Amino acid sequence: MRSSEPGRPVTQRLFAAVLPPASAVAELRTALAPLHTLPGARDLRWTGPEGWHFTLAFYGEVPEDVTPELEARLERAARRTAPFALRVRGAGHFGGRALWAGAAGGLDTLRLLAERAEAAARRAGLATEEHRRYTPHLTLARSRGAADLRPFAAALAGFEGERWEAGELTLVRSHLPASGMPGERPRYSAVRAWPLAAEVPP
């Protein structure tokens, strides 16, 4: 979404994320197929594979004149963080609202990168939400109301995907549904990506 009100800066809805590789997406897609046959599956809004990502920090509507400073600070965060092993593993749910897949591997580094992505926003002058302990997750489905997501989480609890190396920090733009068509999903596009390098700051 871009703000077009007179006198207000143009904005983009942005967040920082680690994106899984195509091979990890493919195996998770295969593992999810049986869940679509469970009772209640048709009542859920399933996230498409193009929307699977491990969000590090959500920035909301960012004015375009702030974006260069945010990008510079995210690049610095990426340079200070080493690549790390990651895999998609297990599942869980946030009450009856959202079903998600979890992560395993270098979670300490993933949490550190999330803290740095959040700090980048503060230092760029963006207001951030109250800090909560970071829970790495990849959203698979959402419910329009309160749903019993326990059978879905249980069905995916034993899933353990391939090991891969997380080597990039990506700034992603979220395009909210605008057509009003039922079932339309948000679209996501990468704005910039920076390699993780583990450089020691001067």
N, C-alpha and C positions, 0 to 999 in steps of 0.2 A: 504494500500500500504506500502511496506517495501523497503527502499532504499538499493540497493545492489551494488552501485558503489564502486570500490576499493578506500580505504582510507576514505570513508564516513561512519558515524555511521548508524546503522540500526534504522529506524524510524517507528513510528506508527501514523496514522491519528486519533487524539483524540479530544473529547469534553466532557464537563461536562453537566449533564442533570438531570431533574426530570422526572421519567417515570410514566405514568398513570397505575393504576391497570387494571387487565384483565376485570373487570366488566365495567369500564369506556370505555375501548377500544371497548367492545362489543356493548354498546349502541351507541357510536359514529359511529361505522360501520353500524348499522341499520339506523341511521339518514342520513348517506351519500348515501345509496342505491338509493334513487330517483334522486340524482344529476347526476348519471351516465346515466340517460335517457335524460338529457337536451341537446339542440343543442350545438355542439362543445365539448361535453364531451370526445369523442373518440380522440380528438386532444391533450388532456392533458395527462401528465404523472402522474398518480395517485400514491401517496405514500401508500405502504402497511401498515397494522396495526402494523407490527413489526418495522416499522420505525417511529412511532408516539412518540414524546418526546418533552418536553419543554427544549430546549437548554438553558443552562445558560452561557456558555463561550465556544467558539470554539478555539482550540489550533493549529490546522493544524498538520503538520508533526513534531512529538516530538521525539527527539533522545532517544533511550532506556536508555542511561546513565543518562538522566534527569528525566525520569519517576518516580523513587523512591522519589525524592525530591518533585515533583509535587503531588504525592499521599500523602505524609506526610502532605503537606500544605492543601490539600483538606480534609483530615481527620480532621485537626484542624478546618477548616471552618465549617465542619458538626457538630463538637462538640459544636461550639459556636452558633449554630442556632437551634431554637425551631421548632418542628413539627408544621405544619400549615394546615388549611383547604384549599382545592382547588377543583375546578370543571371546566370542559370544558364548555364554554358558548360562543354563538355567532360565528361570522365569519368575515373575512375581506380579503383584498388582497393587495399585494405589486405591484401596477401598474398592468400591464398585465403579470407579471412574475410568481407570486405564490399566491395560495389560501390557507388560513389558518383558523384554529379554535382558538378562544380566550380563556381566562381564567378568572375566578372570584374567590373571596375568599381572602385568605391572600396574596394579591399581594405585599404589602409592604415587607413582609418577603421573598417572592420569589425574589423580586428585590435585597434585601439585600444579599441573597444567591448568586445571579448572580454576584454582586459586589465582594463578597468574593472569588468566583471561578475565577474571572478574576485576582484579586489580588494574588491569589495562583500562577498563571502562572508567573506573573511579578517577584514575590519573588523567584521562582524557576529558574529564568534566561531566561524565554521565552519571545520573542518579542510579543507584543499584538497589535491588531488593535486600531485605534483611538476610544476612548470611546464614545459611543452613548447611549442615554437613552434606557434602556432595555424595549422592547416590548414583553411580554410573548405571544408566539404563538406556535401552533402545525401545521406544514406544511402538507397540504392534497394533493396538486397537484401543478405541475409546468407546464409552457407552453414553448414550443420550440421557440415560437416567441411572438409577442405582441398579447395577447388574451383579449377579453372582459370577465373578471371574475366577473363582477357585478351581473349577474343573479345567479351565483353559491353562492356568498356570501349572496345575498338576500334570497335564498332558505334555508340557514342554519342560518339566523340571529336570529331566535327565539329559536334555540336549547339551552337547558340548561340541562347539565348532572347531574348525582348524585354527592353529596358531598363526598369527600374522604380525608383522611389525608395524606399529603405528609410527609413521614418520613425518606426518604433516599436521599442522594446525590450520583449519579452514574457517574463513569468515563466510557465513551463508546468509543469503537473503530469503526471507519467507514472503511469498505472494499469497495473500489470503484469498479465498473464493470470492469472486465478484459477480458471477453470472446469476446467482440465486438458484441454480439448478440443484435438485436433490442429489446428494451423494458426491458433490464436487469436493475435491480435496485441495488443501493448500499445495502450492508448487514451491520448489526450492531450487535456488541457483547459487553456485559458488561465486563469490565476489573476488576473493583473493585466497591464496594458500601459501604457507611458508613452511619450509622444511625444518624439522627439529634437528638441532645441531649440537647442543650441550656446550656452547662456548662459555668460557668463564668471563663474567663481566669485568671490565677494567676497574 
